[in-house]
C-alpha cells in the first residue's frame, strides 16, 4: 500500500499506515457506516463490507 500510494519504500519502523487506518476507521464510524477495517495480526488489515459485518454481529 505504502509503495503504491506514496511511491516509495515503506519503513516498517513507522506507524504511518496505522495512523491513516485509524483516520479511516473514525470516518467510517462517524458516517454510521457498518463496514469496518480489522487488524489481522502479522498480516496487515482487512476490509469487512457492511453486509459481512452485519452477519458477524448477528452470529455473535
Backbone as JSON Lines, residues from 0, in Angstrom:
{"i":0,"aa":"X","n":[0.84,-1.19,0.0],"ca":[0.0,0.0,0.0],"c":[0.88,1.25,0.0]}
{"i":1,"aa":"X","n":[1.84,1.26,0.88],"ca":[2.7,2.44,1.0],"c":[3.4,2.75,-0.31]}
{"i":2,"aa":"X","n":[3.97,1.75,-0.94],"ca":[4.68,1.95,-2.2],"c":[3.72,2.42,-3.29]}
{"i":3,"aa":"X","n":[2.55,1.79,-3.36],"ca":[1.59,2.13,-4.41],"c":[0.97,3.52,-4.23]}
{"i":4,"aa":"X","n":[0.77,3.92,-2.99],"ca":[0.14,5.22,-2.74],"c":[1.16,6.35,-2.75]}
{"i":5,"aa":"X","n":[2.25,6.18,-2.01],"ca":[3.21,7.27,-1.87],"c":[4.44,7.12,-2.77]}
{"i":6,"aa":"X","n":[4.58,5.97,-3.43],"ca":[5.64,5.8,-4.41],"c":[7.03,5.56,-3.87]}
{"i":7,"aa":"X","n":[7.14,5.18,-2.62],"ca":[8.47,4.85,-2.1],"c":[8.39,3.7,-1.12]}
{"i":8,"aa":"X","n":[9.54,3.19,-0.8],"ca":[9.63,2.02,0.07],"c":[9.14,2.32,1.48]}
{"i":9,"aa":"X","n":[8.48,1.37,2.08],"ca":[7.89,1.53,3.41],"c":[8.9,1.18,4.49]}
{"i":10,"aa":"X","n":[9.04,2.05,5.46],"ca":[9.88,1.8,6.62],"c":[9.01,1.15,7.69]}
{"i":11,"aa":"X","n":[9.26,-0.1,7.99],"ca":[8.43,-0.84,8.96],"c":[8.48,-0.24,10.36]}
{"i":12,"aa":"X","n":[9.43,0.63,10.61],"ca":[9.54,1.26,11.91],"c":[8.58,2.41,12.12]}
{"i":13,"aa":"X","n":[7.88,2.81,11.08],"ca":[6.94,3.92,11.19],"c":[5.52,3.41,11.39]}
{"i":14,"aa":"X","n":[4.69,4.24,11.99],"ca":[3.29,3.86,12.19],"c":[2.37,4.64,11.25]}
{"i":15,"aa":"X","n":[2.89,5.11,10.15],"ca":[2.13,5.93,9.21],"c":[0.85,5.23,8.74]}
{"i":16,"aa":"X","n":[0.95,3.98,8.36],"ca":[-0.23,3.26,7.89],"c":[-1.24,3.11,9.04]}
{"i":17,"aa":"X","n":[-0.76,2.79,10.23],"ca":[-1.65,2.65,11.39],"c":[-2.44,3.93,11.63]}
{"i":18,"aa":"X","n":[-1.76,5.06,11.53],"ca":[-2.4,6.35,11.75],"c":[-3.51,6.58,10.72]}
{"i":19,"aa":"X","n":[-3.21,6.34,9.46],"ca":[-4.22,6.57,8.42],"c":[-5.36,5.57,8.48]}
{"i":20,"aa":"X","n":[-5.08,4.34,8.86],"ca":[-6.16,3.37,9.05],"c":[-7.07,3.85,10.19]}
{"i":21,"aa":"X","n":[-6.48,4.39,11.23],"ca":[-7.28,4.95,12.33],"c":[-8.17,6.09,11.85]}
{"i":22,"aa":"X","n":[-7.64,6.96,11.0],"ca":[-8.46,8.05,10.44],"c":[-9.65,7.49,9.67]}
{"i":23,"aa":"X","n":[-9.39,6.49,8.84],"ca":[-10.46,5.9,8.03],"c":[-11.49,5.22,8.93]}
{"i":24,"aa":"X","n":[-11.03,4.51,9.95],"ca":[-11.97,3.87,10.89],"c":[-12.88,4.91,11.54]}
{"i":25,"aa":"X","n":[-12.31,6.02,11.99],"ca":[-13.12,7.06,12.63],"c":[-14.11,7.68,11.65]}
{"i":26,"aa":"X","n":[-13.69,7.87,10.42],"ca":[-14.59,8.43,9.41],"c":[-15.74,7.47,9.11]}
{"i":27,"aa":"X","n":[-15.44,6.18,9.02],"ca":[-16.5,5.19,8.8],"c":[-17.5,5.23,9.95]}
{"i":28,"aa":"X","n":[-17.0,5.26,11.17],"ca":[-17.87,5.28,12.35],"c":[-18.71,6.56,12.39]}
{"i":29,"aa":"X","n":[-18.09,7.7,12.11],"ca":[-18.8,8.98,12.15],"c":[-19.91,9.04,11.1]}
{"i":30,"aa":"X","n":[-19.7,8.33,10.0],"ca":[-20.69,8.31,8.93],"c":[-21.78,7.27,9.19]}
{"i":31,"aa":"X","n":[-21.63,6.52,10.28],"ca":[-22.61,5.49,10.6],"c":[-22.5,4.27,9.7]}
{"i":32,"aa":"X","n":[-21.35,4.11,9.1],"ca":[-21.12,3.01,8.17],"c":[-20.88,1.72,8.95]}
{"i":33,"aa":"X","n":[-21.54,0.65,8.56],"ca":[-21.39,-0.63,9.24],"c":[-20.12,-1.36,8.82]}
{"i":34,"aa":"X","n":[-19.54,-0.98,7.7],"ca":[-18.29,-1.61,7.26],"c":[-17.19,-1.28,8.25]}
{"i":35,"aa":"X","n":[-16.19,-2.14,8.3],"ca":[-15.09,-1.88,9.23],"c":[-13.77,-2.37,8.65]}
{"i":36,"aa":"X","n":[-12.7,-1.93,9.28],"ca":[-11.36,-2.38,8.92],"c":[-10.81,-3.13,10.13]}
{"i":37,"aa":"X","n":[-10.52,-4.4,9.93],"ca":[-9.99,-5.23,11.01],"c":[-8.48,-5.31,10.91]}
{"i":38,"aa":"X","n":[-7.84,-5.39,12.05],"ca":[-6.4,-5.65,12.09],"c":[-6.2,-7.15,12.08]}
{"i":39,"aa":"X","n":[-5.37,-7.62,11.17],"ca":[-5.02,-9.04,11.09],"c":[-3.57,-9.14,11.54]}
{"i":40,"aa":"X","n":[-3.39,-9.58,12.74],"ca":[-2.06,-9.6,13.35],"c":[-1.05,-10.38,12.5]}
{"i":41,"aa":"X","n":[0.08,-9.76,12.27],"ca":[1.14,-10.39,11.49],"c":[0.95,-10.3,9.99]}
{"i":42,"aa":"X","n":[-0.2,-9.76,9.56],"ca":[-0.51,-9.69,8.13],"c":[-0.74,-8.25,7.69]}
{"i":43,"aa":"X","n":[-1.64,-7.56,8.37],"ca":[-1.99,-6.19,7.99],"c":[-3.42,-5.87,8.36]}
{"i":44,"aa":"X","n":[-4.19,-5.47,7.37],"ca":[-5.57,-5.06,7.6],"c":[-6.49,-5.77,6.64]}
{"i":45,"aa":"X","n":[-7.76,-5.85,7.05],"ca":[-8.78,-6.49,6.22],"c":[-10.02,-5.61,6.25]}
{"i":46,"aa":"X","n":[-10.52,-5.27,5.07],"ca":[-11.77,-4.51,4.96],"c":[-12.93,-5.48,5.05]}
{"i":47,"aa":"X","n":[-13.88,-5.19,5.93],"ca":[-15.06,-6.02,6.1],"c":[-16.26,-5.21,5.63]}
{"i":48,"aa":"X","n":[-16.86,-5.58,4.49],"ca":[-18.01,-4.84,3.98],"c":[-19.17,-4.86,4.97]}
{"i":49,"aa":"X","n":[-20.06,-3.91,4.83],"ca":[-21.19,-3.75,5.76],"c":[-22.02,-5.02,5.88]}
{"i":50,"aa":"X","n":[-22.3,-5.68,4.77],"ca":[-23.16,-6.88,4.85],"c":[-22.48,-8.0,5.62]}
{"i":51,"aa":"X","n":[-21.18,-8.16,5.46],"ca":[-20.45,-9.19,6.21],"c":[-20.34,-8.81,7.69]}
{"i":52,"aa":"X","n":[-20.14,-7.53,7.96],"ca":[-20.06,-7.06,9.35],"c":[-21.4,-7.31,10.06]}
{"i":53,"aa":"X","n":[-22.5,-7.09,9.35],"ca":[-23.83,-7.33,9.93],"c":[-24.03,-8.81,10.22]}
{"i":54,"aa":"X","n":[-23.57,-9.67,9.32],"ca":[-23.66,-11.12,9.54],"c":[-22.88,-11.52,10.79]}
{"i":55,"aa":"X","n":[-21.68,-10.94,10.95],"ca":[-20.85,-11.25,12.12],"c":[-21.57,-10.84,13.41]}
{"i":56,"aa":"X","n":[-22.23,-9.69,13.4],"ca":[-22.95,-9.23,14.59],"c":[-24.12,-10.14,14.9]}
{"i":57,"aa":"X","n":[-24.8,-10.63,13.87],"ca":[-25.95,-11.5,14.07],"c":[-25.55,-12.9,14.53]}
{"i":58,"aa":"X","n":[-24.36,-13.34,14.14],"ca":[-23.88,-14.67,14.54],"c":[-23.36,-14.68,15.97]}
{"i":59,"aa":"X","n":[-22.88,-13.53,16.44],"ca":[-22.2,-13.46,17.73],"c":[-23.09,-13.32,18.86]}
